[in-house]
């Protein structure tokens, strides 16, 4: 069980990184619209929230709390 949560946490961290890089590349090229930048920021915040929740769940399970 804890291995599954750990892998999901890692995947969520990687998803956050991918969304962040897409946003940075779009901003760096100057070709992104404000709506695209806002959408990428929303996706990044959601991905970060999921990653933090999964990391906290991994810690909880590793300590024997779940």
C-alpha positions in Angstrom: 0.0 0.0 0.0 2.7 2.5 0.9 4.6 1.7 -2.3 1.6 2.6 -4.3 1.1 5.9 -2.5 4.8 6.7 -2.9 4.7 6.0 -6.7 1.6 8.2 -7.0 3.4 11.0 -5.0 6.4 10.8 -7.3 4.1 10.8 -10.4 2.3 13.9 -9.0 5.7 15.7 -8.4 6.7 14.9 -12.0 3.4 16.1 -13.3 3.9 19.4 -11.4 7.3 19.7 -13.0 6.0 19.1 -16.5 3.2 21.7 -16.1 5.7 24.2 -14.6 8.1 23.6 -17.5 5.3 24.0 -20.1 4.4 27.3 -18.4 7.9 28.6 -18.3 8.6 27.6 -21.9 5.4 29.4 -23.0 6.3 32.5 -21.0 9.9 32.4 -22.3 9.0 32.3 -25.9 6.5 35.1 -25.6 4.0 33.3 -27.7 1.6 32.4 -24.9 -1.6 34.2 -24.3 -2.7 35.4 -20.8 -5.4 32.8 -20.7 -2.9 30.0 -21.4 -0.6 31.3 -18.7 -3.5 31.4 -16.2 -4.6 27.9 -17.2 -1.1 26.6 -16.7 -0.9 28.3 -13.3 -4.2 26.7 -12.2 -3.0 23.3 -13.4 0.3 23.7 -11.5 -1.5 24.7 -8.3 -3.8 21.7 -8.5 -0.9 19.3 -9.3 1.1 20.8 -6.3 -1.9 20.2 -4.0 -2.3 16.6 -5.1 1.4 16.1 -4.7 1.5 17.5 -1.2 -1.5 15.4 -0.1 0.1 12.3 -1.5 3.4 13.1 0.2 1.6 13.6 3.5 -0.2 10.3 3.0 3.1 8.6 2.3 4.5 9.9 5.6 1.4 8.9 7.5 1.5 5.4 6.1 5.2 5.0 6.7 4.8 5.9 10.3 2.2 3.3 10.7 -0.8 5.5 11.0 -2.7 4.1 8.1 
